[in-house]
Amino acid sequence: MTRAANRLIHESSPYLQQHAYNPVDWYPWGSQALEKARSENKPILLSIGYAACHWCHVMAHESFEDDQTAALMNECFVNIKVDREERPDLDKIYQSTHFLLTRQSGGWPLTVFLTPDDLAPFFSGTYFPREQRYQLPAFRDVLKQIARLYQQRGADIKQQNSELLRILNPPPSIISDLHLNTQPVQHAIQALQNSFDAVHGGFNGAPKFPQASRLEFLLLNHSPMAQHSLQRMAQGGIYDQLEGGFYRYAVDEQWRIPHFEKMLYDNAQLLYVYALAWRQSREPLFAEVMRQTTRWAISTMQSPSGGFFSSLDADSDGQEGGYYLWDREAIQTLLDKDEYALIERCYGLDKPPAIAGRWHLSPAESLTVAAQLLDMPLTRAADRFASAKKKLLAARNSRKPPGTDTKILTASNALMIKGMLAAGSALDQPEIIDSAKRAIKHIRQSHWTGNRLFATGTPDQLMVPGYLDDYAFLIDALLAALEVEWDRSILDFAVTLADTMMAHFTDRVSGGFYFTADDHEQLLYRPKSSMDEALPSGNAVAARSLLVLGHLLGEPRYLQAAEKTLHAAWPLLTRYPAEHCSMLKALQDCLHPPQIVIIRGTGSDMTAWKIKTKTIRNSVFAIPRQEKDLPGNLAGKVPRTATCAYVCEGTRCRDVIDHLDDL
């Protein structure tokens, strides 16, 4: 029997739509739900998740689809469901309070109980099972105890909330006589060395995340930890060996078995890091990762309008990873004898299955070793191996695919634009760069209106006002686009975004930027973070982008805003340096500004000059000689008779260079 739809049926978020036929009386976050909770003096049950989240699906099936559980929720609470990708502000706030209440890291689904008058959390958890297991209480027992607690312990809850709000809203602080230095850089490298897995790469034990911000920081500081980690990840099960693209994380130390969701923001950051690593090492494996992943992104994740979708689900047909797993007999049926022999060796099909009696294609032996063991010439082995993978991918493509979260998020798209530009430039493949340009065009047309940026858009309406990450990441991506191909309208857009970001997000007392704008909905507190999470720190990316823009245009207020951001981050940066890798890159760029090279000339000549000058740390802008009326410092970078270059470091520029060999 089909259930009646609840209020979520009217929401555009695919995640909220997944819960539209729950018997739970769900509300989206908004005034209707909050006013109902206040008028009825009911606590709020806030559930935060996202469409690709496996454990969100498990809790939905066990509890939110269960009539008895739903009846208890509806009787005792006002129930609000939030897509954390649509409302990262709410997610940041209540993940932080979860840690303060439990002293444990959060995650998804996040399950928080709020008092209706001040929206302060008084109890917090993540996944709760239907029946008691995993050393977790049954969700229905939790509901009953929380309802009783709210009725009987109101004074205690109020006192706890008061203390929590005091911690979340400390008095403003200004650090005087602070002199920035690079000591935290060395402290971070040492801390990462201490947690580094020298055998398998990556950091800490299982579960193991790629942590792209750390890898980029290590690459820029020439640490071999990054190259080794990237090698092992590409040779592991966290990477989709048939089609490309990285899964969210590995559940083991060896990168063998992943958690199967594919997130746009993970792949975007890793594309950029692999491009940097390839420029350092020219490792063929890194080029292949970029080729496969960009092909997958364009074919699977890019919408007809040019924007990129946000994620692919971990589950398919009710099984986590079901789309990606194999029965050995099915592989034998698809392949000829030589093909199967190679696949069996290379992917460990001769070993016990890894997940529910099925195999995940995680490399076990190299093709070279497999060919030797099978006494097969390597050239023939490479041909048969490629043929086998092509057949397996075709067979997998005939399966029901995992669900796609079709939200087009500005921040994730900005990261993807930067990653695609880096990969396209490294591989010299114009079609990859064109894909990034189409995404820029989509964001400009659909997510920018009324001189404000929006975090997400749908074909018929703009949904969510932009956050700091949206502005900072997009400015960064536009600066990357200008390095690939000069476009005055892109520069003007980047400047407008920077000015809007500074006008609406700046902390005018302590420096740095809030996550939400000054005219945003008033919430429990106004988040402001300097640490990297799944995404790089918005404050750090803002600081780096403002440094580039400030030096490029000679605009002191951008440079001052970047330095104030570093000052504001300094106490936490020095205490937890390894959690601030993006901010450390901004610190290095502030103290030792990378070169900015301005080339003036004609197309073919400028290409040769760009190739000659580009490194992984500097910025190179090739501006056609016909460009006139350039803003700021660029006005003085005039073209000469032939192609020339202006090389600047910070506020100092060298004499103009007229000969390529002089570079």
PyMOL commands that set and color helices and strands:
alter all, ss='L'
color gray80, all
select helices_A, chain A and resi 7-10+14-18+31-40+54-64+67-76+88-102+139-152+154-168+183-195+212-220+224-234+264-281+284-301+328-334+337-347+367-373+378-397+410-427+430-446+468-484+488-505+538-553+556-575+577-579+581-591+603-613+632-636+660-662
alter helices_A, ss='H'
color red, helices_A
select strands_A, chain A and resi 26-28+44-49+78-83+110-114+121-125+249-250+258-259+262-263+311-312+315-316+319-320+404-405+408-409+448-449+452-457+462-465+595-601+619-624+644-649+652-653
alter strands_A, ss='S'
color yellow, strands_A
deselect
rebuild
show_as cartoon
